[in-house]
Amino acid sequence: MTAVIYATGWGPALAIGLVLVGHEALVMTGSSSQRVVLGWNLSCLAIGQGLIALGWAPSLIPAPEVHGLAVLVAIGITFSYQSLHTALIEKEVAAARHRAVVENAAEGILTVGLDGKIGSFNAAAEAMFGWTATEIVGLPIATLFPAAQADALASFSAGPGAVGRSNVQRHDVEAAGLRRDGAEFPMMVSTSAITVDGSTPLISAIVRDLSDQKRFEAQLAYQATHDPLTGLPNRVMLTDRLDGALARVRRQDRMCAVLYVDLDRFKAVNDTLGHAVGDQLLVEAAVRIQAAVRETDTVARLGGDEFVVLCEDIEGIHHATHFAQRIIAALQIPFRFGDDDPHVSATIGIAFSVDGTETADAMLANADIAMYRAKDNGRSCYELFDEDMQQGSPPKVRSKPRSVRRSPAMSCGSTASRSSKPRPAASAASKRSFAGNVPASVSSHPTVSFPPQKRPA
C-alpha cells in the first residue's frame, strides 16, 4: 500500500492513513504495542521520502518542501501516538484496579450473559461455591442453584430482560446456593442488569454467604428461649407454649395442668459442695424430670432450682398427680458426682385449667402458690391449687415447715389435720364441674381410690 501511494504521487496522504491505522492498532492491541506501531509508521515515511529523493517515486509536492512536510508529519505522528499511549495506559490502570477490587472483594462477584452462562467468577465466588473460574466460566448459572430454587433462578435471570430505558436495574433476592460438593447454603444475591451505550445487557451479581448470619440469628433465638445451663425452655418459651395450650383447651374437651417443681435443700448443696456441683445437680435433675413425664410435655427451668412442667391433653387430676409422684420419686434418688452424693427432694404445686379461661401468668402464679403451700405442709410432696389458697400468704413467703414424716411421693393433703374421708377423683367426664379451678375437696389423699392410672401416651 505504501508503494502504491508513493507511485501515484500521493506520498503526503500516507500520513493520514498511517495515523488512522496506527490508532486502530493501538486501541486493539493496547499500550504495549505503541513502539512497534510508531516505528512502523516512521519507517514507512522514511522509505517513502528516500524513494522520492532518489527519483524513484513521484511527488505532487516538489523537493525540498516534501521532505519538510514529511518531518512535520513524523513529529505529529509521534506526539499523537504518545498522547494515545498515555490515555491507553490510564485506561488499563483503571481496568486493572477494577479487576483487583473485584478479585479481592469479600463477596462473590460474577457475571452472566443473556444465554444464561457464567462469564466471570472472582476469587471470593470460587471459595464460596468451590468452583475455580476456569471450571465454571461457560457453564449455566443453574449450576449454582439447587433444583428446588427454580423461582429464585428465574428472578435472577430476569435481570437483562427487565432493562428498559434505565441503564441499570437492581434486584435483591435471598435464595439457597449450591456448592460444588452438593451442600446447600443461604445466600443473598444482588443483581444488576447493565447495558452501556446500547450494548448487549449483562447480569452482574454480588453474592453474600448468609451461613454465619443465619447461624448467629438461630443462636440468638435459641438463647432467648432456652435456659443456658440445662438447655430447657425458659420462661419466654414456656409462656408461649402455655398460651397455646390454653387456646387448645378452649377448643377441645381436654384439660391441661402446670406442675411447679422446687428442689428442696438445693441451697445447702450449693453452699457446702460449691456451685459447680450445684450446676451438675440441676442438669441431672432436668434429665430426671424429663424422663418422668411424656415426650410431648414441656419441661422448663425458670431459674435457680425452680422447674415447671406443662402437661397437655390430660384426662383428669390423676394424670397430673401421677406425673408429680414420678417426679418426686425420681428426685429422691441420691445424686452422685465423684465422691459427693447430695440428696435433694421435690415439692410440687399443681394448677389445672379446665376451660382455658386463665392466662399463662395466672396458671404459673396459681401453681407457685400451691407449691409454697406444699412446702409449708412438710415438703417432698405435692399440693393442688384451690381458690382458698389465694386468701393466704402470698408466694415466696414461707412459714416454718412442720416436722412430719412422709412416705415417698405423697400428697401434702395426707397430714393428720386433713380429713381422711375418701374423695372422688376428677376425670374428663366431670371436667366442667371444676369451674376453672380445682377445689380442695378433690385434693389427693392416700385413701382415695383413683380410677385406673393409665399412663397417657
BELBEL-V185956 format. One record per residue. SS is DSSP state (H for helix, E for strand, C for the rest). PHI is phi in whole degrees, 0 to 359 (none if undefined). PSI is psi in whole degrees, 0 to 359 (none if undefined). Layout:
SS/PHI/PSI, SS/PHI/PSI
This chain:
C/none/320, H/298/318, H/296/319, H/297/316, H/300/314, H/288/327, H/294/333, C/266/3, C/85/11, C/254/40, C/306/316, C/299/333, H/293/344, H/299/329, H/300/314, H/297/314, H/298/318, H/296/319, H/297/313, H/297/314, H/294/320, H/296/319, H/298/316, H/297/320, H/294/319, H/295/317, H/297/322, H/283/321, H/262/344, C/96/176, H/293/338, H/294/341, H/265/9, H/299/316, H/293/321, H/296/313, H/296/316, H/295/318, H/298/318, H/297/315, H/295/315, H/293/324, H/296/318, H/299/317, H/297/316, H/296/318, H/297/316, H/298/317, H/292/327, H/295/319, H/296/322, H/293/317, H/297/326, C/277/355, C/80/13, C/273/346, C/228/137, C/285/164, C/211/134, C/286/341, C/251/125, C/292/158, C/282/150, C/268/4, H/302/323, H/296/325, H/289/322, H/296/321, H/296/323, H/296/322, H/296/317, H/297/321, H/296/319, H/298/317, H/297/317, H/297/318, H/298/318, H/299/311, H/293/322, H/297/315, H/292/326, H/295/319, H/296/316, H/295/322, H/299/317, H/297/316, H/297/320, H/294/321, H/298/315, H/298/319, H/294/319, H/292/323, H/295/317, H/298/318, H/294/322, H/294/319, H/296/318, H/298/317, H/297/321, H/295/319, H/297/315, H/296/316, H/291/331, C/258/7, C/293/148, C/287/333, C/269/153, E/287/134, E/232/129, E/214/162, E/236/150, E/224/135, C/274/177, C/298/337, C/278/3, C/79/11, E/258/147, E/286/131, E/256/331, E/209/160, E/203/113, C/275/178, H/296/321, H/295/323, H/294/323, H/300/314, H/292/327, H/287/315, H/262/343, C/87/5, C/257/146, C/274/158, H/300/321, H/299/323, H/282/323, H/269/331, C/298/129, C/99/347, C/273/157, E/296/148, H/296/337, H/299/342, H/300/333, H/264/3, E/237/141, C/295/159, H/299/329, H/286/352, H/263/39, H/297/322, H/294/316, H/295/321, H/294/321, H/296/321, H/294/321, H/296/316, H/281/350, C/282/353, H/304/304, H/299/322, H/291/340, H/276/352, C/288/117, C/244/248, C/283/336, C/278/142, C/288/329, E/225/131, E/232/128, E/255/151, E/209/130, E/249/137, E/214/135, E/264/128, E/211/177, E/263/133, E/261/162, E/237/117, C/282/168, C/297/328, C/278/4, C/94/355, C/285/140, E/262/152, E/210/151, E/283/142, E/212/155, E/250/124, E/248/120, E/252/114, E/252/148, E/229/117, E/270/114, E/241/137, C/223/133, C/238/124, C/53/40, C/78/9, C/286/170, C/297/130, C/301/152, E/218/140, E/267/124, E/251/125, E/238/135, E/250/122, E/247/128, E/241/127, E/285/121, C/264/10, H/302/310, H/295/319, H/296/315, H/295/321, H/295/319, H/293/318, H/297/318, H/296/322, H/295/316, H/296/318, H/297/320, H/294/315, H/296/329, H/286/342, H/237/4, E/227/151, C/285/128, C/292/336, C/277/308, C/263/342, C/79/4, C/284/160, E/302/147, C/261/191, H/299/324, H/299/308, H/292/321, H/300/314, H/299/318, H/298/315, H/291/325, H/292/321, H/301/316, H/295/321, H/296/318, H/295/324, H/296/321, H/290/327, H/298/321, H/294/332, H/267/338, C/238/160, C/271/52, C/227/167, E/236/166, E/229/160, E/223/150, E/242/124, E/252/115, E/264/111, E/254/125, E/238/133, E/278/124, E/279/143, C/65/18, H/291/323, H/299/323, H/295/323, H/297/314, H/300/317, H/288/325, H/268/322, H/255/351, C/99/162, H/290/332, H/297/314, H/293/322, H/299/319, H/295/318, H/299/321, H/295/319, H/297/319, H/296/315, H/292/323, H/297/321, H/299/318, H/296/317, H/293/319, H/296/318, H/298/322, H/290/338, H/275/349, C/239/185, C/278/159, C/295/333, C/280/349, C/279/150, E/263/123, E/251/121, E/235/155, E/245/125, E/269/350, E/128/156, C/59/231, C/251/28, E/251/128, E/237/157, E/227/137, E/244/126, E/258/115, E/252/115, E/260/162, E/56/50, E/257/153, C/272/338, C/182/185, H/299/324, H/298/332, H/292/315, H/295/317, H/292/329, H/298/316, H/294/321, H/300/316, H/298/318, H/296/319, H/295/314, H/299/316, H/296/320, H/293/323, H/276/349, H/281/344, C/291/128, C/302/143, C/273/157, C/224/116, E/229/95, C/67/236, C/272/358, E/260/139, C/226/71, C/296/147, C/245/131, C/225/171, E/221/180, E/232/137, E/244/133, E/231/134, E/250/137, E/238/131, E/235/142, E/244/155, E/232/123, C/254/344, C/228/359, C/75/15, C/276/346, C/285/162, C/267/164, H/298/317, H/297/322, H/294/320, H/299/315, H/295/319, H/295/318, H/296/316, H/296/324, H/295/317, H/299/316, H/296/323, H/296/317, H/288/330, H/295/321, H/296/320, H/297/320, H/295/333, C/269/4, C/132/352, C/69/174, C/51/43, E/203/183, E/232/159, E/221/140, E/268/139, C/286/140, C/222/166, H/297/331, H/298/333, H/296/333, H/292/344, H/273/352, C/271/206, C/292/147, C/291/160, C/304/156, C/76/359, C/257/106, C/264/140, C/261/164, C/294/124, C/292/142, C/283/150, C/276/94, C/234/125, C/282/132, C/232/150, C/280/158, C/302/140, C/57/40, E/262/161, E/283/145, H/293/346, H/286/3, H/267/11, C/292/162, C/295/335, C/288/344, C/271/152, C/293/143, C/268/5, C/292/128, C/300/145, C/237/146, C/290/149, C/279/154, C/266/144, C/224/180, H/297/329, H/294/329, H/258/18, H/304/315, H/287/347, H/285/350, H/281/339, C/55/37, C/95/341, C/224/157, C/265/114, C/287/163, H/296/337, H/293/346, H/250/16, C/297/152, C/293/147, C/214/145, C/301/331, C/267/0, C/284/133, C/262/103, C/284/159, C/297/166, C/309/126, C/272/73, C/291/125, C/294/124, C/303/146, C/293/none
